[in-house]
């Protein structure tokens, strides 16, 4: 996902990476979620948000890549990246549940 001048992506090892889209320079990399089968990232209220196969959402600081919050869902895993809404976000889990959620 692109937010302003930064591209956020997930590698094949589930490392989260921020890249400057103008120069291609890697800005930071978070390797703490390795092998968690991450969703693609979303940007919600200025945070980088990813879901994993265990049903957790991970909220990262877009400047440093550090964890800001972790939010547990129903445990079935996250099917698609969380979708931002004006008053929260939409979450679809692997068991087919659709939930409107609020920030942690």
N, C-alpha and C positions, 0 to 999 in steps of 0.2 A: 504494500500500500504506500502511496506517496502522500506526504503531508508537508506542504510548503516546499522547502528545498531538500527534504530528506526522504529517502526510500527505506522502508523497513521490510525485511524479508526473513524467511526461515530457511536454513540450509538443510541438506539431506541428513545431517546429524542432529537436527533440531536445535541448532544454535540460532539465536536471534541476532540479526545484524542491522545496523543503521549505516547508510551510505549517503554521502553528499551527492545529489543528482547532477550538479554542475561539474564537479571535478572527478567523481568516481571514487573519492577517498573514503575509506572505512572510518566511521566516526567512533563506533563502539561495537562490541560483541559480547553477548551474554550467553555463556555456555552452561548455565545452571539447570537448564531444562532438557538437557540431552536425553534422547530416547524416550521422550514423553509423547511422541506422535502429535505434535502441535498443529493447530489450525493455522491458516494464514493469519497475519496480524490485521487488526483494525485500529483506527484511531478514534477514541471516544473521550470527549471532554479534555482533549490535550494529552491523553495517555495512550501508550501502545498496549493493546490488549490482545491476548492470545488464549485459546482454549486448548485443553489437552485430552488425551484418551481416558483419563481418570475422572473427568468432569470438573476440573478446576479451571478457573479463569485467572490469568496472571496479568497484573497491571504493572507496566514498566514506565519509568521516567524516560521521556523521549530525548533528553539531553545526555544522560549518563548510562541508560540501560539498566539501572538498579531497580530492584523490586520496590513497588509502592504499596501494593496490596495483593492478596490472594483471596479468591472467592470460590467457595465450593458450591456446586450445583447438585444435580440428582445422581451423579456418579456414573452415568451411562456414557460419558464422553461428549465432546462438542463436535457436531457434524459440520458446521460451516462457521466462518468467522463471525463474531458478534456484529450485529448491524446497528449503528447508532441511530437514535431517535431524538427528537427535541427534548423529551423528558425521561431519558433512560436509554435502554438498548434492547434489541430483540435477540433472543438466544434460541437456537435450535439444537437439541441434543440428539444423540445417535439413536435413541429409542423413539424419536419422532415428536417429542414434546416441544412446543413452541411457548416460550415464556417471555413476558415483558419484564425486564429487570431494572433495578436502580443501581447506581454506583455504590461500591462498598464504603 
